């Protein structure tokens, strides 16, 4: 970590998609609410995109099959995602956060890092700043957020998840490693189920267990990402908050020179557009969670479809699969097509910290 004084906040909007719906429809407050696919009486396909804290008491969670969610809580209010609402609300909140920071980095539609080093000169003033920011978000936008305060990004992100919802956790600036030591290794960004299993088999379940390892051991297991991991677990990760904003979406459209009723030609152009979009995502180091298509028929009649996947990814294979599935609805229409477009949204940074240490774990 740099010798200079650094104060980093990680702001995480609580159950954002559901909170946006509740703010828009106050009658939903206090009810179990699920945003996701149509449950179709327990026979629906697709997954839970987000769920309220009230619904989590029934065992619901994001990424769960919607059919399973319905069986656990058939009386919940089930809503289709309103991506336009979420993007507009996110943009408003992020403007408030950005205005409060020395440097601002939006990490996803509902998360951001703020460097506020010039505004907080000790831990107590850092806490006061975070309290005021939480109040501003509540009063201006009708939303709650959880904030982690620390001298670096990774510790701030871990801290923001400690007391959700509406939480505030300040990491002791003179003992980040001590704060992290008793926590499960799974709280570290990038340590997924596969790596947790890998470490558990070696008797390593707490961050403190990892702290006792020689750094060379981490490198032998995780390659160059072992160096990053060593910095994180010892509280010495020093990745800067990058002054940049997150695009709301990316899209690629293809207009045919002549209208065509050949559906395989349409599929081919859609696949080509998805491939170009995947290259743009990787170049910009972005990951997506929502995939959409736009189809325009002769006469300019236009249809759009969207689907959310379980987790953020930059995978071209996943993108191609969702695009192909969305196109299925229009096959056999017999109509002539004028344009095909592919769009991704709910973007987040595929940051310099590894998104999946699972990819690096060696047996």
Secondary structure, 3 states (H helix, E strand, C coil): CCCCCCCEEEEEECCHHHHHHHHHCHHHCCCCEEEECCCHHHCCCCEEEEECHHHHCCCCCCCCEHHHHHHHCCCCEEECCCHHHHHHHHHHHHHHHHHCCCEEEEEECCEEEEECCCCCCCHHHHHHHHHHHHHHHHHHHCCCEEEEEECCHHHHHHHHCCCCCCCEEECCCCCHHHHHHCCEHHHCCCCCHHHHHHHHCCCCCEHHHHHCCCHHHHHHHHCCHHHHHHHHHCCCCCCCCCCECCCCEEEEEEEEEEEECCHHHHHHHHHHHHHHHHHHHHHHCEEEEEEEEEEEECCCCEEEEEEEEEEEECCHHHHHHHHHHHHHHHCCCCCCEEEEEEEEECCEECCCCCCCHHHCCCC
